[in-house]
Amino acid sequence: MTDYQEANRGQFHFSPRRGWMNDPNGLLYYRGTYHFYFQHAPDNLVWDTMHWGHATSADLVHWEQQPNALDPARHPGDLWSGGGVVDVRNTSGLKDGDHDPILVFTGTQGVRVCYSLDGGMTFTAYDEGRIVARPSGHESRDPKVVWHEPTGRWAMVVWSNDGGNGADFFVSPNLLDWERTSRYVADWFFECPDFTPMTLDGETTWVLRDGRGTYVVGDFDGREFRTSWTEPRTITVNPGAAGGPYYAAQSFDNLPDGRIVTMAWQGENRGNTWTGNASFPVEQRLLRTPDGPRLHSRPVEEIRTLRRSTRTLGPTRLTPDTPLLDDEPAETYDLEATFEVGESAAGEFTVHVREGVDVTYDLASGRLNGVPVPPKDGLVTIRLLVDRGQLAVFAADGAYYACHNVAPGNSLRLTTSTPLRLTSLTLHQLDSSWH
């Protein structure tokens, strides 16, 4: 029996019942169900022979773990990270019955395909696991597939090390026969690509990102990706390597409402029977800024289904002698607060999340935990999602997004070193999402 209530297991962040998890794989939506596949070593607490674990949800919040989707005893090749799609047009010709084919892509040093005809619950290796696409270089992995509407073809991007880090692009009419068409080379681009069409000022553009969440924005004609960017940006303000608090984020395929929703691997949390968890899903938008197009992130709105109670404060004036929410009992919550900072020349305010875990805004420099977050119309708004072992911080309409693993705790306090006006504060205490 798995204890989903153990002290450091996130209550609204997915983690496996037991065993190791890392990268999200093949995220997709089909007939009312979100499917979250993930790298999984079910019998070990460290990285081991990879399976594809599987969890399903009706709302992106309440997850139920299913039997493993891919198993090395039944599916050939290295079952490492990859993507998945719903073939609603039956371009593959694999449909046999009521369900649309669902295809997932995996493998190292060559891409293999597995397909499902029962809604993504069980998979069969296509053509006994034959390699259907062979990237350049001697090392490659992590295929991600997406539909390219203007050409009516599928596109696939795969990381490889041909002459350095980069991505090979392939095109296919049917998901089974692939032509390599181009290569994007960049030293920064390493592992776990995600490739997403997004709308900017009413036009479709493309975002290419790697495992650290480093990304560039450009154009894609169905065969080649081009960008004018000379330097990439990062989705989170605290990017890190594999095993850190944010890695290998992937976007969902076939979402019905046009949203771009991603989840990542957080590798710094573990319990007695499990290692690793998923980040809380965020919706991402591409917005124009004075510095160019930028990705903005915000928690998916479905988090409201977890709200147990709500407390609203403000407007009020804060002083160094009057901390707010002084040691408020709070373990899992969603906090949003807006401060007037336009006339403040010095000092700082701090949300004390846990012992040793602070979120601080410096009024003189306009920095949030060291990152520039300029006031807008004299106001700064921050939002915190706090779980037993996880913290996500949002500000500047989602331009600021930080993902952390943290130690458990059960108190909350807001302090300021200078008189400051709090415009509003809303604290939602959150229920557990575990069934």
FIDRENNU-943249 format. One line per field, with one value per residue (C-alpha): residue in three letters; residue number from 1; x, y, z. Coordinates in steps of 0.2 Angstrom, whole numbers, plus 2048, in hexadecimal, padded with zeros to 3 digits. Example, Ala and Ser with C-alpha at 12.3 -4.5 7.8 and 13.67 -1.06 7.14 Angstrom:
BEGIN
resn	(ALA; SER)
resi	(1; 2)
u	(83E; 844)
v	(7EA; 7FB)
w	(827; 824)
This chain:
BEGIN
resn	(MET; THR; ASP; TYR; GLN; GLU; ALA; ASN; ARG; GLY; GLN; PHE; HIS; PHE; SER; PRO; ARG; ARG; GLY; TRP; MET; ASN; ASP; PRO; ASN; GLY; LEU; LEU; TYR; TYR; ARG; GLY; THR; TYR; HIS; PHE; TYR; PHE; GLN; HIS; ALA; PRO; ASP; ASN; LEU; VAL; TRP; ASP; THR; MET; HIS; TRP; GLY; HIS; ALA; THR; SER; ALA; ASP; LEU; VAL; HIS; TRP; GLU; GLN; GLN; PRO; ASN; ALA; LEU; ASP; PRO; ALA; ARG; HIS; PRO; GLY; ASP; LEU; TRP; SER; GLY; GLY; GLY; VAL; VAL; ASP; VAL; ARG; ASN; THR; SER; GLY; LEU; LYS; ASP; GLY; ASP; HIS; ASP; PRO; ILE; LEU; VAL; PHE; THR; GLY; THR; GLN; GLY; VAL; ARG; VAL; CYS; TYR; SER; LEU; ASP; GLY; GLY; MET; THR; PHE; THR; ALA; TYR; ASP; GLU; GLY; ARG; ILE; VAL; ALA; ARG; PRO; SER; GLY; HIS; GLU; SER; ARG; ASP; PRO; LYS; VAL; VAL; TRP; HIS; GLU; PRO; THR; GLY; ARG; TRP; ALA; MET; VAL; VAL; TRP; SER; ASN; ASP; GLY; GLY; ASN; GLY; ALA; ASP; PHE; PHE; VAL; SER; PRO; ASN; LEU; LEU; ASP; TRP; GLU; ARG; THR; SER; ARG; TYR; VAL; ALA; ASP; TRP; PHE; PHE; GLU; CYS; PRO; ASP; PHE; THR; PRO; MET; THR; LEU; ASP; GLY; GLU; THR; THR; TRP; VAL; LEU; ARG; ASP; GLY; ARG; GLY; THR; TYR; VAL; VAL; GLY; ASP; PHE; ASP; GLY; ARG; GLU; PHE; ARG; THR; SER; TRP; THR; GLU; PRO; ARG; THR; ILE; THR; VAL; ASN; PRO; GLY; ALA; ALA; GLY; GLY; PRO; TYR; TYR; ALA; ALA; GLN; SER; PHE; ASP; ASN; LEU; PRO; ASP; GLY; ARG; ILE; VAL; THR; MET; ALA; TRP; GLN; GLY; GLU; ASN; ARG; GLY; ASN; THR; TRP; THR; GLY; ASN; ALA; SER; PHE; PRO; VAL; GLU; GLN; ARG; LEU; LEU; ARG; THR; PRO; ASP; GLY; PRO; ARG; LEU; HIS; SER; ARG; PRO; VAL; GLU; GLU; ILE; ARG; THR; LEU; ARG; ARG; SER; THR; ARG; THR; LEU; GLY; PRO; THR; ARG; LEU; THR; PRO; ASP; THR; PRO; LEU; LEU; ASP; ASP; GLU; PRO; ALA; GLU; THR; TYR; ASP; LEU; GLU; ALA; THR; PHE; GLU; VAL; GLY; GLU; SER; ALA; ALA; GLY; GLU; PHE; THR; VAL; HIS; VAL; ARG; GLU; GLY; VAL; ASP; VAL; THR; TYR; ASP; LEU; ALA; SER; GLY; ARG; LEU; ASN; GLY; VAL; PRO; VAL; PRO; PRO; LYS; ASP; GLY; LEU; VAL; THR; ILE; ARG; LEU; LEU; VAL; ASP; ARG; GLY; GLN; LEU; ALA; VAL; PHE; ALA; ALA; ASP; GLY; ALA; TYR; TYR; ALA; CYS; HIS; ASN; VAL; ALA; PRO; GLY; ASN; SER; LEU; ARG; LEU; THR; THR; SER; THR; PRO; LEU; ARG; LEU; THR; SER; LEU; THR; LEU; HIS; GLN; LEU; ASP; SER; SER; TRP; HIS)
resi	(1; 2; 3; 4; 5; 6; 7; 8; 9; 10; 11; 12; 13; 14; 15; 16; 17; 18; 19; 20; 21; 22; 23; 24; 25; 26; 27; 28; 29; 30; 31; 32; 33; 34; 35; 36; 37; 38; 39; 40; 41; 42; 43; 44; 45; 46; 47; 48; 49; 50; 51; 52; 53; 54; 55; 56; 57; 58; 59; 60; 61; 62; 63; 64; 65; 66; 67; 68; 69; 70; 71; 72; 73; 74; 75; 76; 77; 78; 79; 80; 81; 82; 83; 84; 85; 86; 87; 88; 89; 90; 91; 92; 93; 94; 95; 96; 97; 98; 99; 100; 101; 102; 103; 104; 105; 106; 107; 108; 109; 110; 111; 112; 113; 114; 115; 116; 117; 118; 119; 120; 121; 122; 123; 124; 125; 126; 127; 128; 129; 130; 131; 132; 133; 134; 135; 136; 137; 138; 139; 140; 141; 142; 143; 144; 145; 146; 147; 148; 149; 150; 151; 152; 153; 154; 155; 156; 157; 158; 159; 160; 161; 162; 163; 164; 165; 166; 167; 168; 169; 170; 171; 172; 173; 174; 175; 176; 177; 178; 179; 180; 181; 182; 183; 184; 185; 186; 187; 188; 189; 190; 191; 192; 193; 194; 195; 196; 197; 198; 199; 200; 201; 202; 203; 204; 205; 206; 207; 208; 209; 210; 211; 212; 213; 214; 215; 216; 217; 218; 219; 220; 221; 222; 223; 224; 225; 226; 227; 228; 229; 230; 231; 232; 233; 234; 235; 236; 237; 238; 239; 240; 241; 242; 243; 244; 245; 246; 247; 248; 249; 250; 251; 252; 253; 254; 255; 256; 257; 258; 259; 260; 261; 262; 263; 264; 265; 266; 267; 268; 269; 270; 271; 272; 273; 274; 275; 276; 277; 278; 279; 280; 281; 282; 283; 284; 285; 286; 287; 288; 289; 290; 291; 292; 293; 294; 295; 296; 297; 298; 299; 300; 301; 302; 303; 304; 305; 306; 307; 308; 309; 310; 311; 312; 313; 314; 315; 316; 317; 318; 319; 320; 321; 322; 323; 324; 325; 326; 327; 328; 329; 330; 331; 332; 333; 334; 335; 336; 337; 338; 339; 340; 341; 342; 343; 344; 345; 346; 347; 348; 349; 350; 351; 352; 353; 354; 355; 356; 357; 358; 359; 360; 361; 362; 363; 364; 365; 366; 367; 368; 369; 370; 371; 372; 373; 374; 375; 376; 377; 378; 379; 380; 381; 382; 383; 384; 385; 386; 387; 388; 389; 390; 391; 392; 393; 394; 395; 396; 397; 398; 399; 400; 401; 402; 403; 404; 405; 406; 407; 408; 409; 410; 411; 412; 413; 414; 415; 416; 417; 418; 419; 420; 421; 422; 423; 424; 425; 426; 427; 428; 429; 430; 431; 432; 433; 434; 435)
u	(800; 807; 807; 802; 802; 814; 81C; 825; 81A; 812; 7FF; 7FC; 80B; 80C; 818; 818; 812; 823; 833; 83C; 835; 83D; 839; 826; 823; 815; 80A; 7F9; 7E6; 7D9; 7C6; 7C5; 7D5; 7E7; 7F4; 805; 812; 823; 834; 833; 83D; 82F; 83B; 848; 84A; 858; 859; 858; 852; 844; 832; 824; 81A; 808; 7FB; 7EA; 7E0; 7CF; 7D5; 7E8; 7E8; 7E1; 7ED; 7EA; 7F9; 7F6; 800; 810; 80D; 81E; 828; 839; 833; 826; 82C; 83D; 84B; 850; 83F; 846; 83D; 832; 822; 811; 802; 7F0; 7EE; 7DD; 7DE; 7E4; 7F3; 7FC; 7EE; 7EF; 7DD; 7D4; 7C4; 7BD; 7CC; 7D8; 7EA; 7F5; 808; 817; 829; 838; 849; 85C; 867; 857; 844; 838; 825; 818; 805; 7F5; 7E4; 7DB; 7DD; 7EF; 7EE; 7F8; 805; 80B; 81D; 81B; 823; 82B; 834; 83C; 846; 83B; 847; 85A; 861; 872; 881; 886; 87A; 868; 858; 848; 83D; 82E; 820; 814; 808; 80C; 7FB; 801; 809; 7FE; 80D; 814; 825; 831; 840; 84D; 85C; 86D; 87F; 884; 893; 88C; 87B; 86D; 85C; 858; 848; 83D; 82D; 820; 80F; 80A; 814; 81D; 828; 834; 83F; 84D; 84C; 857; 862; 862; 873; 875; 882; 874; 868; 869; 85C; 849; 843; 832; 82C; 81C; 811; 80B; 801; 80A; 800; 7F4; 801; 809; 81B; 825; 82E; 83C; 842; 84E; 84F; 854; 845; 851; 848; 848; 839; 839; 831; 82E; 829; 826; 838; 844; 844; 84B; 84D; 855; 859; 86C; 869; 85C; 850; 84B; 839; 83E; 849; 852; 857; 861; 868; 85F; 85A; 857; 846; 841; 846; 83F; 82F; 823; 813; 803; 7FD; 7EB; 7E4; 7D2; 7D3; 7E3; 7ED; 7FF; 801; 812; 818; 82A; 835; 83A; 848; 84C; 83E; 83C; 834; 836; 82F; 831; 83C; 838; 828; 820; 81E; 80C; 806; 807; 7FF; 80B; 808; 814; 813; 81B; 826; 832; 840; 837; 82C; 82C; 824; 819; 813; 804; 7FC; 7EE; 7DD; 7D8; 7E1; 7D2; 7CA; 7D6; 7D1; 7CB; 7CA; 7CE; 7D4; 7D4; 7DE; 7E1; 7E2; 7ED; 7FD; 80C; 81A; 829; 820; 811; 814; 805; 800; 80C; 810; 7FF; 7FC; 7FF; 806; 7FE; 7F8; 7F6; 7FB; 7F9; 7FE; 7FF; 80A; 80B; 81E; 81E; 823; 82F; 841; 849; 845; 83D; 82E; 830; 824; 82B; 825; 82E; 83D; 84B; 840; 83C; 835; 83C; 839; 846; 83E; 84D; 853; 842; 848; 83F; 84B; 858; 84F; 849; 836; 832; 822; 813; 809; 812; 80C; 815; 80A; 812; 809; 810; 80A; 811; 810; 819; 828; 826; 825; 821; 822; 81A; 81B; 81A; 80B; 815; 825; 82D; 82B; 835; 834; 83B; 83C; 83B; 83B; 829; 822; 812; 813; 812; 817; 818; 824; 82B; 83A; 831; 820; 816; 804; 7FD; 7F0; 7E9; 7ED; 7E4; 7E8; 7E0; 7E4; 7E4; 7DE; 7E8; 7E6; 7E8; 7D9)
v	(800; 811; 81F; 82E; 838; 836; 847; 84C; 845; 853; 853; 85B; 856; 845; 838; 826; 819; 812; 812; 81F; 82C; 838; 840; 843; 839; 839; 845; 846; 848; 83C; 83B; 844; 83C; 844; 837; 83A; 82D; 82E; 826; 81A; 80C; 804; 7F9; 805; 816; 81B; 81C; 80A; 801; 80C; 809; 815; 818; 81E; 829; 830; 83F; 847; 858; 859; 85A; 849; 83B; 828; 81D; 810; 800; 804; 808; 802; 7F4; 7EE; 7DC; 7E0; 7EF; 7EF; 7FC; 808; 80F; 820; 831; 835; 83D; 837; 83C; 838; 834; 83B; 83B; 829; 82E; 81E; 813; 809; 80C; 7FC; 7FF; 80E; 816; 822; 81B; 822; 821; 824; 826; 820; 819; 81E; 81E; 81C; 81F; 811; 812; 80A; 80C; 80A; 806; 806; 818; 819; 80B; 7FD; 7FE; 7F3; 7F5; 7FA; 7EE; 7E5; 7F4; 7F9; 809; 815; 825; 825; 836; 83C; 83A; 82B; 830; 835; 834; 83C; 83E; 84A; 84A; 858; 85B; 869; 86F; 879; 86A; 85D; 853; 84D; 854; 84C; 854; 849; 84E; 848; 84C; 84D; 85A; 860; 863; 865; 85F; 854; 858; 84A; 84B; 83D; 83C; 82D; 82C; 81C; 822; 830; 83B; 845; 857; 862; 865; 873; 875; 87E; 87B; 87E; 872; 862; 853; 852; 85E; 865; 86E; 877; 882; 892; 8A1; 8B2; 8C2; 8B6; 8AD; 89C; 89B; 88D; 88A; 87E; 879; 86D; 863; 873; 87D; 887; 88D; 897; 89E; 89C; 896; 885; 881; 86E; 869; 876; 880; 892; 89F; 8B0; 8AE; 8AE; 8AA; 89F; 8A3; 897; 893; 893; 8A0; 892; 885; 876; 866; 855; 850; 862; 86A; 86D; 862; 85A; 863; 85D; 864; 85B; 855; 856; 862; 867; 87A; 880; 881; 87D; 874; 86C; 862; 85F; 853; 859; 84D; 854; 84C; 83A; 82F; 81E; 815; 822; 82E; 83E; 847; 851; 864; 86B; 86D; 87F; 887; 891; 8A0; 8A8; 8BB; 8CA; 8D4; 8E3; 8D6; 8CB; 8BC; 8B3; 8A4; 8A8; 89A; 898; 88A; 881; 888; 876; 879; 881; 870; 86D; 87D; 878; 88A; 89C; 8AA; 8BC; 8CA; 8DD; 8EA; 8ED; 8F6; 8EB; 8F0; 8E7; 8E6; 8DE; 8CE; 8C6; 8B4; 8B2; 89F; 89C; 889; 885; 876; 875; 885; 891; 8A3; 8B3; 8C4; 8D5; 8E3; 8F6; 8F9; 909; 915; 909; 90D; 900; 8F1; 8E0; 8D5; 8C2; 8B3; 8A7; 896; 88A; 88B; 891; 893; 8A5; 8AE; 8C0; 8D0; 8DD; 8EE; 8F8; 8ED; 8E6; 8D4; 8C5; 8B8; 8C1; 8C1; 8D2; 8D3; 8E6; 8EC; 8EF; 8FF; 8FF; 8EE; 8DD; 8CD; 8BC; 8AB; 89C; 88A; 881; 86E; 863; 861; 86E; 880; 88A; 89D; 8A7; 8BA; 8C7; 8BF; 8AE; 8B5; 8B1; 89E; 894; 882; 87B; 86B; 871; 869; 866; 873; 879; 88C; 89C; 8AE; 8BE; 8CC; 8DC; 8E7; 8F7; 8FE; 8F7; 8F6; 8E5; 8E7; 8D5; 8C4; 8B4; 8A4; 893; 884; 875; 863; 854; 84F; 83C; 831)
w	(800; 7FB; 807; 7FD; 80D; 812; 818; 808; 7FA; 7F0; 7F2; 7E1; 7D8; 7D0; 7D6; 7D3; 7E0; 7E1; 7D7; 7CE; 7C1; 7B6; 7A5; 7A0; 790; 783; 78C; 783; 784; 77E; 780; 791; 798; 79A; 799; 7A1; 79D; 7A5; 7A7; 7B4; 7BD; 7C7; 7D2; 7D6; 7DF; 7D3; 7C0; 7B9; 7AA; 7A3; 7A1; 79D; 7AC; 7A9; 7B2; 7AD; 7B2; 7AE; 7B3; 7B3; 7C6; 7CD; 7C6; 7C7; 7C3; 7B6; 7B2; 7A8; 796; 78F; 797; 791; 793; 784; 77B; 772; 773; 780; 787; 78A; 789; 77A; 775; 770; 765; 762; 74F; 74D; 73A; 73A; 72F; 735; 72F; 740; 745; 749; 753; 75C; 763; 759; 759; 766; 761; 76D; 767; 771; 76F; 76F; 75F; 755; 757; 75A; 75B; 766; 763; 76D; 767; 778; 77C; 782; 78F; 787; 778; 76A; 763; 750; 744; 752; 758; 748; 748; 73D; 73E; 741; 746; 742; 74E; 759; 767; 766; 771; 776; 766; 767; 759; 755; 747; 73A; 734; 725; 71C; 723; 729; 73A; 740; 74C; 755; 75D; 767; 760; 762; 750; 750; 761; 769; 75E; 757; 748; 73F; 736; 72C; 729; 721; 72C; 73C; 736; 728; 72C; 721; 729; 723; 72D; 73D; 749; 752; 762; 770; 77E; 777; 781; 782; 784; 776; 776; 766; 767; 75B; 764; 760; 760; 75B; 752; 748; 74B; 750; 757; 768; 769; 77A; 782; 793; 79D; 796; 78C; 77D; 76C; 762; 74F; 73F; 739; 727; 72A; 726; 72E; 73E; 73D; 74A; 74B; 75D; 761; 773; 77B; 78A; 798; 79E; 7B0; 7B9; 7C1; 7B3; 7B8; 7B2; 7B2; 7C4; 7C9; 7CD; 7BB; 7AC; 79C; 79B; 78E; 786; 784; 773; 76D; 77B; 776; 77B; 772; 783; 784; 794; 79A; 7A8; 7AD; 7B8; 7CA; 7D0; 7E1; 7EB; 7F1; 7FE; 805; 7F6; 7E8; 7E0; 7D5; 7D1; 7C3; 7C4; 7C5; 7B3; 7AC; 79E; 793; 788; 77B; 77E; 776; 781; 77F; 77E; 771; 773; 784; 78C; 79A; 7A6; 7B2; 7BC; 7B3; 7B8; 7BE; 7CE; 7D5; 7D7; 7E6; 7EF; 801; 809; 803; 80E; 807; 80E; 80A; 805; 814; 819; 81E; 82A; 831; 842; 83B; 831; 828; 828; 837; 838; 82F; 82E; 81C; 814; 802; 7FB; 7ED; 7F2; 7E7; 7EE; 7E6; 7EE; 7EA; 7E7; 7DD; 7EA; 7F4; 7F2; 7FD; 807; 803; 807; 809; 809; 815; 80D; 818; 824; 818; 809; 806; 7F7; 7F8; 7ED; 7EF; 7EC; 7E7; 7DA; 7D4; 7D6; 7DC; 7E3; 7D9; 7C8; 7C1; 7C3; 7BF; 7C7; 7BB; 7BE; 7CF; 7D4; 7D6; 7D7; 7DC; 7DC; 7E6; 7E4; 7F3; 7F6; 803; 7F8; 7EA; 7E7; 7D7; 7D6; 7C9; 7C6; 7B8; 7B0; 7AF; 7A8; 7B8; 7BC; 7C8; 7CD; 7DD; 7E8; 7FA; 80B; 813; 81F; 826; 829; 81F; 823; 819; 81F; 819; 81E; 819; 81A; 80B; 804; 801; 7F4; 7F5; 7FB; 7F8; 800; 7FA; 805; 7F9; 7FC; 7F6; 7E4; 7E8; 7E6)
